[in-house]
Amino acid sequence: MKTTKDHDERIANMTFSSVYPHYVAKVEKKGRTVEELHQVISWLTGFNVNDLQRLIGDDTTFEQFFAEATVNPNASLITGSICGYRVEDIETPLTQQVRYLDKLVDELAKGRKMEKILRAP
């Protein structure tokens, strides 16, 4: 799926710190924990809690966030729709990675089992 240049730029320039509180609120509202959220983010990006705190404090953009990340090789197993897009069909790598993260947070909030979310082989 093609996204527009404006859409991709907007996502690239969005800060992780502006979205993170929404992730926390979404999962906690559904009875999941911040620790589970961190586990999901860590699985996708390789970041630990200290890394996340630094990235939040530095107002890191998603472009910088994923440039520093070590994206899990199994991330391509993440499929389905999020924000009106099928994540597996998004052609722009950064936009796809951000939507992977959105999809994992969504699955966590919906109560999916952690081993399913983390695409355990």
N, C-alpha and C positions, 0 to 999 in steps of 0.2 A: 504494500500500500504506500502510495506517495503521500507525503505530508508537504505542506507549503514551507517555503523558506522562512516566512515570518513565524510560523508555528515552531519550527525547529530552533530558530534564534531565541524565541521567547523561552522555550524549555532550557536551552543552553545557558541563558542568563539568569534563570530563576535560582535563588539560593536554596541550598539544602536546609539551612536554618529556618527559612520561611515555610517549608513544607513539613519538616520533622514534627512540630507540635500537632499538626493535623493527623499524622500517622499515629502518634501516641494517643490522641483523643479517640481516634477511630477504633484502635484495638482495645483500649481500656473500656470503652463504652460497651464492647461486646464480651467483656470478661477475660480478655487476654492480658498479658503483662508486658511491661517495657522490656523485661529481660528476653521474652520471646521475640519481641520486635527486633531487639539487637541481634539475636541469634539469626533471624531471617536476613537482616541487612548484612551481617558478617558473612553468611553463606554466599550471598550474591557478590559482595565486594571485597571480602578479605579484611575489612576494617574491624578493629576491636573497639571497645567502649571508649578508650582514651583517644583513639583516632577520631571517633564520631564527635566527642566533645571538642576537640581541636577544630574540626571542620565546621562545626556549628559556630564556635567562637570566632572563627576567621571569616564568617559569611561567605563560605565557599560556594561558587556557582556549581550547577550540575555538570557543566563542562569540565571544570577543575576536579570535581568530585570523582567523576568516572575516569578522568585522565590519570588520577592517582590510584584508582581501584585496580585490584586484580580480579577481574570478572570471572566467576566460576565457569569452568568449561561446560558444565551441564545447564547453563542458563538457557541455552537454545531449546531445552525441554519444556520451558515455560510457554504455555499456549493459552489461547482464549481471548476474550474481549475485555478491554478496560478503556474507559473514557471514549467509547465508541470506535475503538480501533482493535483489530486482531493483532496482538503483539507479534505473532510470528510473521506477519505480512508487512511490518513497518520496515522501510528500506534504509532510513537514516539510522546508523548505529547508535548515536547518543540518544536519540528519541526512543529507540527501541529499548535501550538499557534503563532509561527512566521509567518507561512503561512496564518493564520487567519488575522493577522495584514496586511500582504501584500495584501490580497484579499480586505479588507475594504478600504485600500488606493487606490487600483485599481478601485473599484466601485465609490469612491468619484471623482477620476480623470475622470471617464467616464460619470460623470454628473448624476449619480443615485440620486434620492431624499433621503434626510437625514433620513426620517422615515423608508425607505426601508433598507438603509445601517445599521441602528441601530436595525434592526429586532424588531421593535415595534409590540407588540402583537395586 
